[in-house]
Amino acid sequence: MVFGVELILDCDDCKGNITDKDYIQKFIDELVETLGMKKKGNTIFEYFEDNEYNRTRDIVGYSVVQIISLSNITLHINEISRTFYVNIFTCGELDDLKAILLFSEYFKPMKMKKQIIIRDARS
């Protein structure tokens, strides 16, 4: 029995707007709607500012979490390297092509690596 599906995207050299919180929120909202999911609570944004400590560790940018019914969407965005990491986990159906197309439209990655993990705690 399958418990859930997780889509993982590792994206390099994103040409889209990866620094605007409102734009990222718009993407989350459209992604949830496109995939037929239901949001639970507000989107959580944590910004790691551009200072000497963060810059030397290459961690300037956002970590974002959106809880959806029994699942989640997480984004990790690095403004310095223009990399973007996406995890979408759902206990329901997941149309990975729709998610990838929407992500590409918003953030325009030049390179993308995709993984799909089928979660099954009973195997």
N, C-alpha and C positions, 0 to 999 in steps of 0.2 A: 504494500500500500504506500503510495507516495504522500508524504506529508506536505511538501512544498517545492517550489521552484525558485532558484536564485539566478538572476542575470547579473553578470559582472562585466563591466566595461572599463578598460584602461585606455585612456585617450591622450595622445600627444599632440603638441603644437596646435592648440585650439585657437582658431582665428576669431571666434565669436566673443561676445561680451561675457567674460567670466568674473568681472569685478563688481557688477551692479547687483545689489541684494534684491531690489525690486524685479529685475529681469530674471534672476534665478528663481524667485518666488513664482513669477508668471510661468516659468518652465515647469516647476513642481505642480502647480495647479492644473496646467494643461495635460501633463503626464498622467496625473491621477484620473482626470476626466477621460482621456483617450483610452486608458487601460480599464476603465469601468470600475475603479476602486473607490473606497470611501475613506476620506481623511478623518483622523481622530485627533483633535486638538490642533494647536498652531504649529507651524513649521519652526523648528529650533535652528537658529543660526549662531555659530560661534566664529568670530573673526580673529585670526592670528595676524596682528599688525606687522607692518614693515618696520622692524627695529633691528638693531645689530644682532641681538640674540636669535631672533627668528630667521633673519636673513642668512646667518652663518649655518643654520640648520636646514635651510631651504624649506621653511614651513610658513610662508606668507600666503594667506588666503582663507577661504571659508571651509568649515566643516558644517554640514547641513543634515538634519534628520527630520523626516516626516513619518509619523506613525500612521499606518493605514490599518484597517480592521485586521487584527491578528498578524500583522506583517509590518514591513518598513521599507523606506527608501532612504539611502544615505548617499551623500555626495561629499567628496573631498577634493578641493580645488586649490591648486598651487599657482599663484600669480606669477612667480618668478620663472618657473619652467614651462608655464602654460599647459600643465597637465591637469587631467580631470579624471577622477575615479568614481564610478557609479556602482552601487549595489541595489538591486531591487529584489526583495524577497516577498513572496506571496504564497499563501496556502491555496489560492485559487488558480485559475488559468492565467497564463502570462503570454501575451503576444509580443515576443522579443523584437520582431521586425518593426512593429509600430513604435516601440520604445526607442529603438536605434534610429529610426528615421526622424523622430521628433528631436532626439538629442542632437543629431547631426544638423538639423535645420537651425537649432538655437545656437550651438557652440562650435560648429564647423571644424571638427578635428581633422588634421591631416593624416593621422594614423590612429587606428583603433584595433584593440584586441578584445575579443569577446569570449566569455566562458559561460556555460549554463551548467548549473549543478542541480541535480534532482536530490532533494532531501528526503531520506527515509530512515527514521530512527529504529525501525524494526528489522533492518537487514543485518 
